C-alpha cells in the first residue's frame, strides 16, 4: 500500500518566530564605557599595579617613601595659595561631598526610572556602595593626613582620598544620564569632558586644601575608575538581558 503524501496542510507547524530588530540604545551602547576602558587587559593590569603599589607604599612606615614626593608638593602648594584659588577650590571640593552626591543621585534616579530602571539602579547603587569601599580601603592603608598648612580640620585616614571617588560615583555616570534623554554624540562627548573635568577638579581641590597628599588623590582616581567599571558591568549585565522602557525599544520593535 502506498504511503499517503503529507501536504503542508496536514503538517502541524509552529508559526515562524518573529525576528525582533536589534536594539541600539545610545545610553546602553555609547562610544566608550568605563568597563570597556578599565577592563582592557593592559589598562586593567596597569591600574591594579598602580593602586596596589601606592597602597603598599602608603601603608609602610606611614608612607615615608611617598613623602619624598608628597611633602615637597604640599609645601609648594601652600606657598602659592591665593584668595581666588582658595575660593574656587573650596567651591569645587563640595562637588564631591556626600550630601551633594547622595542628593543628586536620588534626583537623577527619579528622573531616569521611567525610561530606564536599570540606569536608575546603577545611579543609586554607585552612590550607596562607594562609602563602604572607601572605608575599607582607608582602614587597610591607614595613612595620616597631611600636616602642612591644611585649610581646615580633616579627620580619618588620608589614603585614598574619598572626595574624588564620591565625585566619580555620580559624575562618572552623568554621560549615561544625558544619553538617555538626548541622543546626540556631541552632547555625550561634551558631558564626558565636563564630568572628567569635575572629577579632576575635586581631586585637585583636596590636594590644594591640604586634606590629602598628591598620591592619595592619584590613587583615588584609579580606584574610582575601577569602581565605575564594576558599576558599569552590573548595569550592562542587567540591561542586555532585559529591555527598559525607553521609547526607542518600541520604535524598533514595531519597525
C-alpha positions as CSV (number, residue, x, y, z in Angstrom):
1,X,0.0,0.0,0.0
2,X,1.3,3.4,-0.9
3,X,2.1,5.8,1.9
4,X,-0.2,8.9,1.6
5,X,1.6,12.0,0.8
6,X,1.6,14.6,3.6
7,X,1.0,18.0,2.3
8,X,1.7,21.3,4.0
9,X,-1.9,21.5,5.0
10,X,-1.6,18.3,7.1
11,X,1.5,19.4,8.9
12,X,1.2,20.9,12.4
13,X,3.9,23.6,12.0
14,X,4.6,26.2,14.6
15,X,4.4,29.8,13.2
16,X,7.8,31.2,12.2
17,X,9.4,33.2,15.0
18,X,9.2,36.9,14.6
19,X,12.7,38.4,14.4
20,X,12.9,41.5,16.5
21,X,15.2,44.2,15.2
22,X,18.4,44.7,17.2
23,X,18.0,47.4,19.8
24,X,20.7,50.1,19.6
25,X,20.2,52.4,22.6
26,X,22.7,55.2,23.0
27,X,22.6,55.2,26.8
28,X,23.3,51.4,26.7
29,X,25.8,51.4,23.9
30,X,27.8,54.6,24.0
31,X,31.1,55.0,22.1
32,X,33.1,54.3,25.3
33,X,32.3,53.0,28.8
34,X,34.4,52.7,32.0
35,X,34.2,48.9,31.8
36,X,35.5,48.8,28.2
37,X,38.4,51.1,29.1
38,X,39.4,49.9,32.5
39,X,38.8,46.2,31.9
40,X,41.0,46.2,28.8
41,X,43.8,43.7,29.8
42,X,46.6,46.2,29.6
43,X,44.8,49.1,31.3
44,X,43.5,46.8,34.0
45,X,46.9,45.4,34.9
46,X,48.5,48.8,34.9
47,X,45.7,50.2,37.1
48,X,45.8,47.4,39.6
49,X,49.5,47.7,39.8
50,X,49.2,51.4,40.5
51,X,46.6,51.2,43.2
52,X,48.2,48.2,44.9
53,X,51.7,49.8,44.7
54,X,50.5,53.1,46.1
55,X,48.5,51.5,48.8
56,X,51.5,49.4,49.9
57,X,53.9,52.4,49.9
58,X,51.3,54.5,51.8
59,X,50.9,51.8,54.5
60,X,54.5,51.1,55.1
61,X,56.1,53.4,57.7
62,X,53.4,56.0,57.4
63,X,54.1,56.5,53.7
64,X,57.6,57.7,54.2
65,X,58.7,56.7,50.7
66,X,55.8,58.6,49.2
67,X,56.6,61.6,51.4
68,X,59.7,62.3,49.3
69,X,57.3,63.4,46.6
70,X,54.2,64.3,48.5
71,X,55.6,66.7,51.1
72,X,57.5,68.9,48.7
73,X,54.4,69.2,46.5
74,X,52.3,70.1,49.6
75,X,54.7,72.8,50.6
76,X,54.8,74.2,47.1
77,X,51.0,74.4,47.0
78,X,50.8,76.0,50.5
79,X,53.3,78.7,49.4
80,X,51.4,79.6,46.2
81,X,47.9,79.8,47.5
82,X,45.8,82.9,46.6
83,X,42.4,84.1,47.8
84,X,41.0,83.5,44.3
85,X,42.2,79.9,44.0
86,X,41.2,79.1,47.6
87,X,37.6,80.3,46.9
88,X,37.5,78.3,43.7
89,X,38.8,75.1,45.2
90,X,36.6,75.4,48.3
91,X,33.5,75.5,46.0
92,X,34.8,72.7,43.7
93,X,35.5,70.5,46.7
94,X,31.8,70.5,47.6
95,X,31.0,68.7,44.3
96,X,32.4,65.6,46.0
97,X,30.6,66.0,49.3
98,X,28.4,63.1,50.3
99,X,25.3,65.2,50.8
100,X,25.7,66.5,47.2
101,X,26.4,63.1,45.7
102,X,23.6,61.3,47.5
103,X,21.0,64.1,46.9
104,X,21.8,64.4,43.1
105,X,21.9,60.6,42.7
106,X,18.4,60.3,44.1
107,X,17.2,63.2,41.9
108,X,18.8,61.7,38.7
109,X,17.4,58.3,39.5
110,X,13.9,59.7,39.9
111,X,14.2,61.4,36.5
112,X,15.6,58.2,35.0
113,X,13.5,55.3,36.4
114,X,10.5,55.7,34.0
115,X,12.8,55.5,30.9
116,X,15.4,53.1,32.2
117,X,15.1,51.5,35.6
118,X,18.5,49.8,35.2
119,X,20.3,53.1,34.9
120,X,18.3,54.4,37.9
121,X,19.5,51.3,39.9
122,X,23.1,52.0,38.8
123,X,22.9,55.6,39.9
124,X,21.7,54.6,43.4
125,X,24.0,51.6,43.6
126,X,27.1,53.7,42.7
127,X,26.3,56.3,45.4
128,X,25.3,53.8,48.1
129,X,28.1,51.3,47.9
130,X,31.0,53.7,47.4
131,X,31.3,54.8,51.1
132,X,31.8,51.2,52.2
133,X,34.5,50.6,49.6
134,X,36.2,53.9,50.7
135,X,36.0,53.0,54.4
136,X,37.7,49.6,53.8
137,X,40.5,51.0,51.7
138,X,41.2,53.8,54.2
139,X,41.2,51.4,57.2
140,X,43.6,49.0,55.5
141,X,46.1,51.6,54.5
142,X,45.6,54.0,57.5
143,X,47.9,56.8,56.3
144,X,48.0,60.0,58.4
145,X,46.6,63.2,56.9
146,X,49.0,66.0,55.7
147,X,50.1,68.4,58.4
148,X,51.4,71.2,56.1
149,X,49.1,74.2,56.5
150,X,45.8,72.5,55.9
151,X,42.8,74.7,55.1
152,X,40.5,73.2,57.7
153,X,40.3,70.2,60.0
154,X,40.2,66.9,58.3
155,X,39.6,63.6,60.1
156,X,40.2,59.9,59.3
157,X,42.9,58.3,57.2
158,X,44.3,60.0,54.1
159,X,44.7,57.3,51.5
160,X,42.9,57.1,49.2
161,X,41.0,60.4,49.0
162,X,37.3,59.9,49.4
163,X,36.0,63.0,47.6
164,X,37.3,62.1,44.1
165,X,35.8,58.6,44.5
166,X,32.5,60.1,45.6
167,X,32.5,62.6,42.7
168,X,33.3,59.8,40.2
169,X,30.4,57.7,41.5
170,X,28.0,60.4,40.5
171,X,29.5,62.5,37.7
172,X,31.0,59.4,36.0
173,X,27.5,58.2,35.3
174,X,26.3,61.6,34.0
175,X,27.1,60.8,30.3
176,X,24.8,57.8,30.5
177,X,22.1,60.0,32.0
178,X,22.5,62.6,29.2
179,X,22.5,59.9,26.5
180,X,19.2,58.5,27.9
181,X,17.5,61.8,27.3
182,X,19.5,63.4,24.4
183,X,20.5,61.1,21.5
184,X,23.5,63.2,20.5
185,X,27.1,62.2,20.2
186,X,28.2,65.8,20.7
187,X,26.2,66.1,23.9
188,X,27.6,62.8,25.1
189,X,31.2,63.7,24.5
190,X,30.7,67.2,25.9
191,X,29.3,65.6,29.1
192,X,32.2,63.2,29.2
193,X,34.6,66.1,29.1
194,X,32.6,68.1,31.7
195,X,32.3,65.1,34.0
196,X,36.1,64.4,33.8
197,X,36.9,68.0,34.5
198,X,34.7,68.0,37.6
199,X,36.2,64.8,39.0
200,X,39.8,66.0,38.3
201,X,38.9,69.4,39.9
202,X,37.6,67.8,43.0
203,X,40.8,65.8,43.3
204,X,42.9,68.9,42.8
205,X,40.9,70.7,45.4
206,X,41.6,68.1,48.0
207,X,45.3,68.4,47.5
208,X,45.1,72.2,47.4
209,X,43.2,72.4,50.7
210,X,45.9,70.1,52.3
211,X,43.3,67.4,53.0
212,X,45.3,64.8,51.1
213,X,48.6,64.2,49.5
214,X,49.1,64.1,45.8
215,X,49.5,60.3,45.7
216,X,46.3,60.0,47.8
217,X,44.2,61.6,45.1
218,X,46.0,59.8,42.3
219,X,45.2,56.5,43.9
220,X,41.6,57.7,44.4
221,X,41.2,58.5,40.7
222,X,42.5,55.0,39.8
223,X,40.2,53.3,42.3
224,X,37.3,55.4,41.1
225,X,37.9,54.2,37.5
226,X,37.8,50.5,38.6
227,X,34.7,51.2,40.7
228,X,32.9,52.8,37.8
229,X,33.9,49.9,35.6
230,X,32.3,47.5,38.1
231,X,29.1,49.6,38.3
232,X,29.0,49.7,34.5
233,X,29.4,46.0,34.4
234,X,26.4,45.4,36.6
235,X,24.4,47.9,34.5
236,X,25.4,46.2,31.3
237,X,24.5,42.7,32.6
238,X,21.0,43.9,33.7
239,X,20.3,45.9,30.6
240,X,21.5,43.4,28.0
241,X,19.3,40.7,29.5
242,X,16.1,42.8,29.7
243,X,14.7,45.8,27.9
244,X,14.0,49.1,29.6
245,X,11.1,51.4,29.0
246,X,13.0,53.7,26.6
247,X,10.8,54.7,23.6
248,X,13.4,53.5,21.2
249,X,12.6,49.9,22.1
250,X,9.0,50.4,20.9
251,X,10.1,52.2,17.7
252,X,12.5,49.4,16.7
253,X,10.2,46.6,17.9
254,X,7.5,47.9,15.5
255,X,9.7,48.7,12.6
